[in-house]
Amino acid sequence: MSDRPGDGDAWPTGDDLVMLLDQLSRLVYGISFTDGLFPAQWVALRYFHDAPEPARTLTALARFQKIHLAPVSRTVSTLVDKGLLTRRPHPGFKRGWLFDLTGEGRTLLERDPLRQSLGPPLAALAESEQAVLGGLMKRIIAHMQAGTEPQEGGRDGGRQGSGHKTDGTPAA
């Protein structure tokens, strides 16, 4: 059996891959309007679930997403108001806060639409395919993040900032 495309199929070109990634990102964005949450709120829940305790701050989340503090603050305030996050004083900073998922937040995260949608097809890949896909995605993310800073008044194309690994997880 060959790794080449079958008759009538062609290897995807760079433009084809860009369009496939665009389609995937739109699907991911679309499924993230679930359980009364917006995509940014799901990102915040995942972040506070996965981040080590010292990194569970507004500033760290803003750096992770490479966006300004104001929209992050609004997102987190909404999650606190919904009872999905709690805030407590940061032991190292007088004016800082740490955020933790509530029981309700953890229960909701068990129904994470991203993990439910992408988990099964990714788990069905062979280990070698997962390794290749992971490596390629890390390279693409690193390239897109290179030299990016939050733009005044909003977002840039990046998702992470200093203190985070290229795979999207917070650095310890």
N, C-alpha and C positions, 0 to 999 in steps of 0.2 A: 504494500500500500504506500502510495506516495503522499508527501506533505503538500504537493502542488494542488491548486484548485482544480476541480473537475471541469469537464468540457463546458464551455459557456461561462464559467466563473473566472474572474480575473482577480489577481492579488489587489487588495485595496491600495489606492494611491494615498499620498499625504492628504490631499483634499478629502478623499473618502473617509479617512481616519478622523479628520477634524469634524466632519459631519456626523460620524458615529459617536464621537465624544460629546458633541453638542446634543444629539438626540438622547444620549444617556443622561447628561446633566439635566435636560428638561424633564425627563421621566422622574429622576430623583427629586427634583424640585417639586414636581406635581404631586407625588405621593406624600410629600412632607406637609401637606395641608390636611392633617389627620387629627382626630380627637380634640378638635378645638384649638390646635396649636399651629403656628406658622413655622416655616423652615428654620428661621433663626432661633426659635425657641427650642426646637429639637436639637439643634447644634449645641445650644447652651446646656441642655439636660445631659447630652452625651458627654460634653466637656466636663461638667462638674461630677459626673459619675466616674470618669476615667482619670481625672487629674489627681495628683498627690495633694494632700491637704494644704501645704503652703501655696500651691498654685490655684486654689479655688477662690480667686479674687476677680473683681471686675476688670482690673488692669490686665491680668494674665489672660482672661478670656478675650479682651480686645486685641491683645498682641497675637493670640492664637488665630483670630479671624482677620487680623490686619485691617481693623476698622477703628474708628474713633470711639472714645469712651461713651459718648452720649447715647448712641443707639444701643450699645451693649447694656448700659444702665437701664434704659427703658425696657428692654427685653427681660432682663433679670428681675426688675421690679414687677413686671407682669407675672412672671413665674412665681414670685413670692406671694403676690396677691391671689393667685390661683391655688396656693397651698402646695405647690410642687417643689419649692425650695424654701429653706429657712436661712436666715443670716444670723451670724453671731460675731462679736468683736474679734478682730484679728489680734492674737496675743503679742505679735511683734510690732504692730503699728497702731497708735492711738486712734487714728481716724479711719482705719481700714476695717473691712469686713471679710469674713469667710462665708462661703455658701455651701450648703449641704442639701442633698436630695431628701425630701420627706418620704415616708412610706408610700404615700400616694404617687410621688414622683418616680420612685423605683418601680412601682406597679405599672405605671404608664409606660416607662421605658422598656418593660418586658414586651410591650406591643409596638416597639419602635418600627415604624414602617420601612425604614431604610434597611435595617438588619433582617426584617422578615422578607423583604422583596429581594435583596441581593444575596442574603445568606445562602439559600439553597443552590442557586446556580454556581456560586463561587465554591461551595463545598463539594459540588459535583466535579469540579476540575481536578485533574491529576495534580499531585504535589508539585511536579516540575512545572506545570502550567501556572499554578498559583505563584510559584517563585518568579517565573518570567514576567507574569502580569504585574506582580508587586514591584519588581525591579524597574519595569518600564514606567509604571505610574509614578514611582518616586522620582525618576529622572525628569518626567514631564512636570511634576509639581515643583521640583527644585529649579527647573528652568524658568517656570512662570513666576516664581517667587524672587528670583535673582534681581536684586536692586529695587524691589518694589517697596514703597512706603505708602501708608494711608493717604489718600487724597483729601484735601480740605473739603469738608461738607459731605463726605460719604465714603464709599467703598472703592477699593481698587479690585483687580482681578484675583488677588491672593487670598489665602485663607489662614495663614499662619505667620507668626512673628518670632522674634528671638526667644530662646528658651524652649523651643519645640523641635521635635525631630521631623524629618522630611515625610515620614509616614503618617503625620497628623496627630501623633500622640504627644502629650506634654512630656518634656524632658524632666527627669527627676531632679 
